[in-house]
C-alpha cells in the first residue's frame, strides 16, 4: 500500500503500517452483512438507503425481502410506487420519502442511463435522493472508485486515534490521506467496521482487538471523548412513525376523510384535540411536500389519498 501525498501532523509519517494493520484486521474477521458479498450497484444502493437512520442488524431482513420482491433495478423501476412505499412502511424503515426517491432513481437508471450505472460519486449523485455520502459509498463498494467515506463512526475513530479536530473539512482531509490509493472498497468497509466494533461510543479496544492501539492517542491517554453527534429521536410515538402510519393506512384505501383517517393513526385522535384535524393536516402537508400523499378539498371537508 502506498502513502498518499500531503502532510498532516496528526498522522504517523509512514502510513503503510497503519493502513496494513487496519486492512489485515478487517479481512481476518468482520461482520458478514450480505451486501458486503456483492458488487451489484443496485443491491448496494438499496442497502445504503435502508441503512440511513436504521441499525444494520434490522436492515438485513428488509434488504433480503426487498430484493426478493424487486430483484433488479428494472423490476423496481417497473413497480408501483405505492407498493414500494408500502413495503417501507411495513418494514418500519421510516422516512418514506427515501422509498419514493429509490424508486425514482431506479427509473433514472433504466430510462436515462439505459441500465448502465454511473461509476463515480459525481455521476451517482445525479440520481434522485442520492447525496454525496451515498454516492461515494456506492462508488466505493460497487466499483472500488470512491473517496474516503466519512460517517459518524469514521469521525469518532479519527478524533480518538489521531486527535483530528471536530471539523468536517479536517475529518475529510485526514480520511482521504489515510486511504490507500485505489482501495476504497476494502478501506471504507474496514474503517467503518472499526468504528462499529472496537471504537463505538463506549470503546472496546482490547476486546475488539483494535489494530490501531499502538498509534491511538485515546488508547494511550485514556481519554475516549468523541465528537458531538446528533441523537436520533425515539421512533415510538414520533412524527415519522405517524407519517408512516398515514402512508400504511392510505395504502389500504382509495381515499379517506380526515376524521376517518385520524382514528386509524392514533387511538386518541379527536377532531378538535391536540392530536386532531390540525395535527393531521400537518402530517399530510409534509407527505404532500414529499409527493407521497394528495389532499383534496371537498364540500364535506378534506380527503386524503396516496399519490398515484
N, C-alpha and C positions, 0 to 999 in steps of 0.2 A: 504494500500500500504506500502511496506517495503522500508526502506532506504538501498541502496546498500553500500557495504563495500568500504572503501577507504577514503581519505582525500583530500579536495580541499578548500583552504582558501577563494575562491571567492564565495562559496555556503553557504547557511544557514546550521547550524549544524543539524537541524531537517528538512529533505527534505519532510516529509509527507504532511505538509500543502501546500507546493509549488506544489507537484505532484497532490494532490487532487484538488487544485484550477484550474489547467490547464485542467484536465480531465473533471471536472464538467462544466467548461466554454464551452468546445468543445461539450460535449454531450447535453448541453442545446440549442445550436444553432450553426450550421456551414453550409458552402456552400454544397449544395446537389449534388455533382458530381455523375454520375451514377456508376462509378467504385468504389465508396465508399459503394455501396449497394450490392457488390458481393465479394465472396471469391474464385472465379474461377481464378486459376493462369494464364490461357490463357488470359482472359479478362483483368486482371490486368497488365500482361506483355505488351499487346497491348497499354494500356493507358500510361504506363511508357515510352515506346519507343516513342510514339507520343508526349508526354509532353516534351521531350528533346528539348530545344530551341524554344518551341512553347507555347503561352499563353493558359492556361487551358480552358478558355471560347471558344477558337477556336477549341480545341480538341474534344469537346463534340459531335458535328455533325459528324466529321470524324470518331470518335470511333464507333458511332452507325452505320454509313454506312459500315464501315469495317466489323463489326460483322454481319450485315445483309448479306453481301456478303460471308463471311467465318465465320460461327457461331462457329466452333470448331477448335481445333488445327489440327485435322485430315483434315478438309476442307482446311485449309491454307497450310498444308504440300502437299496436292494433287494439289494445284493451280499452274498455270503457273507463273513463276517468273516475266515475263514481265507484266502480269496483275496486280500483286501486286505493282511493281514499278510504273506502270501507274496510279494506284489508288493514290499512294503517291504524284505523280506529280499533278494530277488533283485536289487534295485537298490542294495543296500548303504547304505541310508539311516540305519541304526542306530536304537536306541531304539524297538523295535517297538510299545511301548505308544502311541506317537503315532499309528500306523496304526489301532489299536483306537479311540482317542478320536476321530479324524477320522471314522471310520465311525459312531460313536455320535452325534457332532454332526450328521452328515447326517440320521440318523434323527430327531433332535430337530426339525430344521428342517421335515421332512416331516410328522411326526405331531403335534408340539406347536405349531408355528407355521404350519401349513397352507401350507408352502412359502414363506412370507414371511420375509425375513431381518430381524432386528433391525438398526437403522441407527446405533446409537450404541455406544460402548465398554461401557457398563453392560449393555445388553441382550445384546451379543455375548459378554460374559464369562460369561454363564449357560450357554453351550454347553460340552459336555464337553471338557475338555482345553484350553480357550481361556483363557489367562491374560491379565493386564492388557495386556502388550505386544502380543500377537497381536490382541486385541480392538481395541485402538487402531489398529493397522496396518490391519486390515480396514475399520474405520470411516473411516479416512483415505482409503485407496486405492479403496474401492468407493463410498463415499458422501460423500467430502470433508467428513466430520463428526467428525474426531478431534481429539485433543490433540496436542501436540508429542511426537514419538517420541524416546525416549532409549535408545539402544543403545550398545554399546561404541564404535562409530565416532563417534557424536554426542558422547559424553563426551570422547573424545580431542580432537575439534575444539574444543569449548568450553573445555577445560582449557588448550589451547595458545593459542587465539586471544584469549580474554578472561580468562585467569587465574582461571577458576572453580574453587573448591576441590574437592578429590576427595571429594565428599559427594553422595549421591544426591538429597537434597532441594534442594541448591544447583543441581545439574545440571537437575533438573526445572523449577525456578523460572525459571532463565535460558533454557532451551529454550522454555518456554511464552511468555515475554516476547518472545523473538526472533521467534516465528512470527507472520506476518501473519494477522489475524483472517479466518476463513472460507476459508483457503487451505491446509488441512492436506495435501491430496493432493500438490500440487506441492512444497510446502515440505519435507515429511518425506522425499520422494524426493530432493530436492536436497541436503539436509544430510547424509543418509546416503551419497549419491554422493560428496560432498566428502570424507567420511571414508574412503571406499573407493577413491578415485582419487588425490587430491592429498595428503591428510593421513593416510596409512597409518602403520603403526608406524615405517617409515622414510619420511619425508615427501618429496614431490616438488613443492615449492611452485611452482617456475617451470615445470618440465616439464608439470605438471598445470594450469598457468595458474590457480592458486588465486585466486578472486575476492576473498578477504579479506586479501590480503597487506598492504594499506595499514593495516589495523586490527589485524593479528595480533601479539600480544605475542611469541610464539615466533619469528616471522619476523624481527622487529626485534632480538631479543636473541640469537638463535642457539641458544637452549635449547629443544630439542624433546623433553624428557622428557614422559611421558604417565602417566595413572593406571594403577595396577596392575590387571590383569585376570586372571582365572583362565586358565590354559593348558589347552587341550583335550588330553586324553591321546591318545597314539598309538592308532589304531584296530586296527592289525595286532597280533593276539595279545591284544587287550583283552577284558575281561569282556563288554562289549557286543557285540563280534564273536562271542564264543562263544554268547551268548544268541541272536543272530541265526541262528547255525548250528543251534541246537536247534529253533527255530521252522521253519527251512527243511527240516530232516530230518523232523520230525514232520508237516509238510505233505504228505510223500510216503507216510506210513504211517498206518494206523489207530491203532496204538499200538506202543510198543517198551519192552522191559525195559531197565533201566539199563545192563546190560552189553552190550546190543545197540546202544543209543543212543550210549554213550560213545565207541567207536572211530570212529563216524561224525562225531563232533565234533572229536576230537583223535586224531591217529595214535599219539600216545604215551600214550593212555588205558590205565591199569592199575587194576583194581578197588581195590587197596589202596595205590595210589601217590599221589603229590602231586596228580595230576590223575586221581582215581579216583572212586569212588562218592560219597564225602563232598563232593568238589568239585562233582560233577554235581548232587547233591541241592541244593546251594546255588543253582546256576543255575536249577534247576526251581522252587525255592521263590520266587525273585524273580519268575519268569514266572507262577507261580501267583498271587502277590500282585497282579500286573497283569491277572489274569483271562485270560491267554493260553494257559496250559497247565494240565492237570489231572493229578494224580498219584494213582494207585490202588494201594493195598497189597493184594497177593495172597499166597497161601501160598508162592509161589516168589520173592517179592520185589516191589519197586515197579515199576509200569508207568506210562509217561508217554504222554500224547496231547494234541493241541490241544483247547482248549475249543470246544465247538460254538457 
